[in-house]
Amino acid sequence: MTSGGVPTVHVGDVPEPSSTAILLDVRENDEWEQGHAPGAIHIPLADVPTRMGELDPDADLYVVCKGGGRSAQAVRFLLHSGVEATNVDGGMVAWQQAGRPLITDDGRPASVY
């Protein structure tokens, strides 16, 4: 599926992060600290151009932010750079609403609202 010319996937169709599937979270540090998906890679949107080398080019890349806007920007940039990527529709808000797992690095209760 595409939304605004960007390949998009429903949050329920995003596989668990693994060696073949990367969930790239492009939210800011404070948003990440409030709660994120287990196994996700955190690279804030502004840092994506300089940190693309941290992403496995052979893995399926799913990009998420809070609601879908910043991740769509990241996907456009990545596609323009020759990296296949898919936007997660609805972002981490949809992730939490769908009951997908959320964690924090310090053990506090996680929430993206």
Beta strands, then each sheet from edge to edge (+ up, - down):
strand 1: 2-3
strand 2: 6-9
strand 3: 21-25
strand 4: 41-42
strand 5: 60-64
strand 6: 86-88
sheet 1: 1+ 2- 6- 5- 3- 4-
end
